[in-house]
Amino acid sequence: MLSKSFAIKKHSILPGFGLTMGFTLLYLGILVLLPLATIFIKTAGIGWAQLWSIATEPRLVASYKLSFGASLIAAGINAVFGLLVAWVLVRYTFPGKRIIDGLVDLPFALPTAVAGITLTTLYAQNGWLGKYFELLGIKIAFSPIGVVVALTFIGLPFVVRMVQPVLQTLDNEVEEAAACLGANRFQTFTKVIFPELLPSLLTGFALAFARALGEYGSVVFISGNMPMRTEITPLLIMIKLEQYDYAGASTVAAVMLIVSFVLLFLINLLQWWSSNRRTLN
């Protein structure tokens, strides 16, 4: 009885669940949920007919196609080459490896306007790289291809940094066991390595897609901003704001938000399915 009364109760150095959950909800509410709710509150005062008319303007529809299409293409390119870059950085040792590893994060640190001006200078018709593509009849700057190039540039680090830690934790003994059982390199990659990388690869793809969808600074320079051809949706939101058309800007933002949420939800479902399938196997 005496020992129980003098027993020292151990306390965690971390705050309890209630306090941490409260701060989490407060943080998300102020910085995320409240601004998003404001968009829908702003559009609530618009009639359905007017809302549909604004959201389906031909100029906006063309920008939707370019923004979502270019973002998906850029994220797909980054998924392939981001996996390749992560593989090289993890599996091989070569001079300048640390420099290349640091350059991967350059799009995070580089101002987007600087990236846009640099890419435009490189890929313009008289640019260092653009003049060679011009000889082949390929126009990159001031075309949809230039938009894809800019979105690919800013999205690459997401895939590399999501896949790289998973590659570092993979056990080489599993690959050696597969080789001992008669699997060739292609079978080892597709049956052993790739299923382990797929969830992180999908996460990197989703992050790169979301980042590309909202990108503005690096695209407005290289796209040329030609109506019905190279205008992205964030640019049209800025144009409506400059014209004091707050209802129209909120409507376009709400459309982008809803479609982005649906696409990211589907990607997360695919990631959850692949993760559960790997666990069951």
C-alpha positions in Angstrom: 0.0 0.0 0.0 2.8 2.3 1.0 4.7 1.5 -2.2 1.7 2.4 -4.3 1.3 5.7 -2.6 4.9 6.6 -3.3 4.8 5.2 -6.8 6.1 7.7 -9.4 3.6 8.2 -12.2 5.3 8.4 -15.5 4.2 11.2 -17.8 4.9 11.6 -21.5 7.0 14.6 -22.5 4.6 15.0 -25.4 1.1 16.7 -24.9 -1.9 14.5 -24.8 -4.2 13.5 -27.7 -6.8 16.1 -26.9 -4.4 19.1 -26.9 -2.5 18.0 -30.0 -5.8 17.3 -31.9 -7.1 20.7 -30.8 -4.1 22.5 -32.1 -4.2 20.5 -35.3 -7.8 21.3 -36.0 -7.2 25.0 -35.2 -4.2 25.1 -37.5 -6.0 23.4 -40.4 -9.1 25.4 -39.8 -7.4 28.8 -40.0 -4.9 28.1 -42.7 -6.8 25.6 -44.9 -10.5 25.1 -44.3 -11.5 28.7 -43.7 -9.9 30.1 -47.0 -11.4 27.2 -48.9 -14.8 27.8 -47.4 -14.6 31.5 -48.3 -14.4 30.5 -52.0 -17.7 28.5 -51.8 -19.4 31.2 -49.7 -18.4 33.8 -52.3 -20.0 31.7 -55.1 -23.1 30.9 -53.0 -24.6 34.3 -53.9 -24.4 33.6 -57.6 -27.4 31.9 -59.2 -26.9 28.4 -60.7 -27.5 29.7 -64.2 -24.9 32.5 -63.9 -22.5 30.1 -62.2 -22.7 27.6 -65.0 -22.4 30.4 -67.6 -19.2 31.6 -66.0 -17.7 28.2 -65.5 -18.3 27.0 -69.1 -17.1 30.1 -71.0 -15.2 28.8 -74.1 -12.0 30.6 -73.0 -12.2 29.0 -69.5 -12.9 25.6 -70.9 -9.8 25.9 -73.1 -7.8 26.8 -70.1 -9.2 23.8 -68.1 -8.0 21.5 -70.9 -4.6 23.0 -71.0 -4.1 23.2 -67.2 -5.3 19.7 -66.3 -3.9 18.1 -69.4 -0.5 19.6 -69.1 -0.4 18.9 -65.4 -1.2 15.2 -65.9 1.4 14.9 -68.7 4.1 16.7 -66.6 3.3 14.5 -63.6 3.5 11.4 -65.7 6.9 12.4 -67.1 8.1 13.2 -63.6 6.9 9.8 -62.4 9.1 8.0 -65.0 12.2 10.2 -64.9 11.9 11.0 -61.2 12.1 7.2 -60.5 15.1 7.0 -62.8 16.9 9.9 -61.0 16.1 8.5 -57.6 17.4 5.1 -58.7 20.7 6.5 -59.9 21.2 8.6 -56.8 20.6 5.6 -54.5 22.1 2.7 -56.3 25.3 4.2 -57.8 28.3 6.1 -56.6 29.9 8.6 -59.0 31.8 11.9 -58.9 29.5 14.9 -58.4 26.7 12.8 -56.9 26.1 15.2 -54.0 25.9 18.1 -56.4 23.3 16.4 -58.5 21.4 15.4 -55.4 21.3 19.1 -54.3 20.3 20.3 -57.8 17.2 18.1 -57.6 15.8 20.6 -55.0 16.6 23.6 -57.1 13.0 24.1 -58.3 12.0 24.4 -54.6 14.4 27.2 -53.9 14.3 29.0 -57.3 11.6 31.7 -57.6 9.1 30.6 -60.1 9.3 33.9 -62.1 13.1 33.3 -62.5 12.4 29.7 -63.6 9.9 31.0 -66.2 12.3 33.6 -67.6 15.1 31.1 -67.8 13.1 28.4 -69.5 11.7 31.0 -72.0 15.3 32.2 -72.8 16.4 28.6 -73.4 13.5 27.4 -75.5 12.6 30.5 -77.4 13.0 30.3 -81.2 16.4 32.0 -80.9 17.3 30.4 -77.6 20.2 28.1 -76.8 18.0 25.0 -77.1 15.0 26.3 -78.9 16.8 27.1 -82.1 17.7 23.4 -82.6 14.1 22.4 -82.0 13.1 25.1 -84.5 15.1 23.4 -87.1 13.1 20.2 -86.5 9.8 22.2 -86.8 9.1 22.0 -83.0 8.0 25.1 -81.2 8.4 24.9 -77.5 8.2 28.4 -76.1 4.8 30.1 -76.5 3.1 26.8 -77.1 1.4 24.1 -74.9 4.7 22.1 -75.1 6.4 25.0 -73.2 3.7 24.8 -70.5 4.5 21.0 -70.1 8.2 21.8 -69.9 7.7 24.4 -67.1 5.4 22.1 -65.1 7.8 19.2 -65.5 10.6 21.4 -64.2 8.8 22.4 -61.0 7.4 19.0 -60.2 10.4 16.7 -60.5 11.6 17.1 -56.9 8.4 15.7 -55.5 8.8 12.3 -57.1 12.5 12.0 -56.4 12.2 12.9 -52.7 9.2 10.5 -52.3 10.9 7.5 -54.0 14.4 8.0 -52.7 13.9 7.1 -49.1 12.0 3.9 -50.0 14.8 2.8 -52.3 17.3 3.4 -49.5 15.4 1.1 -47.1 14.9 -1.7 -49.6 16.7 -4.9 -48.5 19.2 -6.1 -51.1 18.8 -9.6 -49.8 15.3 -9.8 -51.3 16.7 -9.0 -54.7 19.5 -11.6 -54.2 16.9 -14.2 -53.2 14.9 -13.4 -56.4 18.1 -13.8 -58.5 18.8 -17.1 -56.7 15.4 -18.4 -57.6 16.1 -17.7 -61.3 14.5 -14.3 -61.8 16.2 -12.0 -64.3 16.7 -8.3 -63.8 13.4 -7.3 -65.4 11.5 -9.8 -63.4 13.2 -8.7 -60.2 12.3 -5.1 -60.8 8.7 -5.7 -61.8 7.9 -8.4 -59.3 10.0 -7.4 -56.3 11.2 -3.8 -56.4 8.4 -1.9 -58.2 5.5 -3.1 -56.0 7.4 -1.6 -53.0 8.0 1.7 -54.8 4.5 2.0 -56.2 2.8 3.7 -53.2 5.5 6.3 -52.9 5.6 6.8 -56.7 1.9 7.5 -56.7 2.3 9.9 -53.8 5.0 11.8 -55.7 2.8 11.8 -58.8 -0.1 13.3 -56.9 2.1 15.9 -55.3 3.6 16.9 -58.7 0.2 17.0 -60.3 -1.2 19.2 -57.5 1.8 21.5 -57.6 1.6 21.8 -61.4 -2.1 22.5 -61.4 -1.7 25.6 -59.2 1.5 26.9 -60.9 1.5 30.4 -62.2 4.9 32.2 -62.1 7.0 29.8 -64.2 4.2 29.3 -66.8 3.1 32.8 -67.7 6.4 33.7 -69.3 6.9 30.6 -71.5 3.3 30.0 -72.4 2.8 33.4 -74.2 -0.7 33.7 -72.7 -2.5 33.4 -76.0 -6.3 33.2 -75.5 -7.8 29.8 -76.3 -4.4 28.3 -76.9 -1.8 28.8 -74.1 -3.8 30.4 -71.2 -3.8 28.5 -68.0 -6.6 28.7 -65.5 -4.7 30.4 -62.7 -3.9 33.2 -65.2 -7.6 33.7 -65.9 -8.3 33.9 -62.2 -5.7 36.7 -61.9 -7.3 38.5 -64.9 -10.7 38.3 -63.3 -9.3 39.6 -60.0 -7.6 42.5 -61.8 -11.0 43.3 -63.4 -12.6 43.3 -59.9 -14.7 40.3 -60.9 -14.5 38.6 -57.6 -17.5 36.4 -58.2 -16.1 35.1 -61.4 -12.7 34.5 -59.9 -14.3 32.6 -57.0 -16.3 30.5 -59.4 -13.3 29.5 -61.5 -11.4 28.7 -58.3 -14.2 26.6 -57.0 -14.3 24.6 -60.2 -10.5 24.0 -60.0 -10.8 23.0 -56.4 -13.6 20.5 -56.9 -12.0 18.8 -59.9 -8.5 18.8 -58.2 -10.1 17.2 -55.1 -11.8 14.5 -57.2 -8.6 13.7 -59.1 -6.5 13.6 -55.9 -9.1 11.4 -54.2 -9.0 8.9 -57.0 -5.2 8.9 -56.9 -5.2 8.3 -53.1 -7.7 5.5 -53.6 -5.3 3.9 -56.1 -2.4 4.4 -53.7 -4.5 2.8 -50.9 -5.4 -0.1 -53.1 -1.8 -0.7 -54.2 -0.6 -0.5 -50.5 -3.2 -3.0 -49.3 -2.5 -5.3 -52.2 1.2 -5.3 -51.3 0.4 -6.0 -47.6 -1.8 -9.0 -48.5 0.8 -10.4 -50.8 
